[in-house]
């Protein structure tokens, strides 16, 4: 398993397949993708997990963390989370946050992120804002 920087367009297929399969493909293409930094996990040269990071001042929002279903439960997303948290620390950022699906909240809590209890819905999914101060 290796983690590398990838292009925004490299994230779209996994975003669509894992997160929003019932939406049009364009739904997973973010306006701000060109201003982000995108990372992917490769297993035997196959891209299996992705995340997109957006830095604004001294904080970073990560979005669209997704792992192909057949690779879930193997610690791949956890490796990617540790990687981006280290990336944020080495970039001297103060805060990392995300809009987490509420049913995935416990995953993010394992990394010290806390629920802000700011909840909202998008396309039939419920999200909560989670954050960690570095």
N, C-alpha and C positions, 0 to 999 in steps of 0.2 A: 504494500500500500504506500502510495506517495501522494503528497499534497502539492499542487502547483497552482500558479496564477493562470487563469484562463480568460477568454474573451466573454463578454456578456452574452453573445449569441450562443456560446457553448452551453449556457445554463438553461436555455429555453425549453429544450425537449424534456429534461428531467423535471423542471418546474411544472410543465403541462401534465406530464404523465402521472406524477406523484401528487401534486397539490390541487390542480384544477382540471382534471380530465373531462369534465362536463362543460367546460367553457371553451370558447374559440381559442385557437392557438395564440392569437394576438393579445389575449387577456393577460398572459404571463410576461409580455414584453413591457418593461417599465420605461417611462419617459426618461428617467434619470439613469438608466443603465449605463450610458456612455460616461457618466461621471463617477461611477463606482469602481470598486476593485472586486474581482470575482475569483473565487478559489474553488478548485475541484479536487476530489479524491479519485485517484486511479488505482484500480486493482487489475494487475496483469494488462496494463495499457488501456483498460476500459474505464471510461468516466462513469462513476457510480454514485457520487454525492457532490452536491454543490452548495455554495452560499455566496451572497452578494453583500458587500460592505460599503457603506456610504459615510464618509467622514465630513463633519461640519464643526468647525472650530475645534474644541477639545473633546468631542464625543463622536461615537460611531454607532450607527444603526446597522444591524445586519438584517437581511431580508431573504426570504425564499430558501431557507435551509431545507434541503430535501435529499433523500437517499432512495435509490431504486428499491422497490419492494423486496426483490429477491436478495438484497444485500442488507436489509434492515435487521436489527437485533445482533449485529456483530461488532458494535462499538465504533463503527465508522463515523457516524455523526458526532459522537463524543470526541474522537480525535480531531475532527474538523472544528468543533467548538473550542477545544483547548488551543488549537492553532490560531484561531482568530482572536482569542483573548490574549494570547502571547503577542500577537501582531499589534493589538491595541496598546498593550503595556509598552512594547518596544517603540511605539510611535508617540509615547508620552501622553496618551489620551486619558481623560479623567473618568469617562462614563461610557458604557456599552449598553445598548438597549435594543429591544425588538418588540414586534407585535406578535405574540405567541398565540397559537390556537389554544383555547382554554383546556382542551383535552390533552395537550402536550406540556402543560405547565410544569409538571413534576420533573420532566426531562431537564428543563432550564434551571430549576431549583438545585439540581445536583452540582451546578457550576457556581453556586452562590448568588444567582440572580433572584431578585425578589419581585413579587407581584405588586404592582402599584394600585391595583383594583380599578384601573381605568379600562373599562370593558366596552367593546363596540362590536358590531356585526358587519360583515361584508359578504355578499353573494351567498348568504345562508350559513356562513361560518361565524362562530363567536370567537373573538380575540380578546386578549388582555395584554396591556403593556407591561413588560418585565424589564428590569434594569439591574446593573451592577456598577458600583463605583470602584475604580481601580486605585 
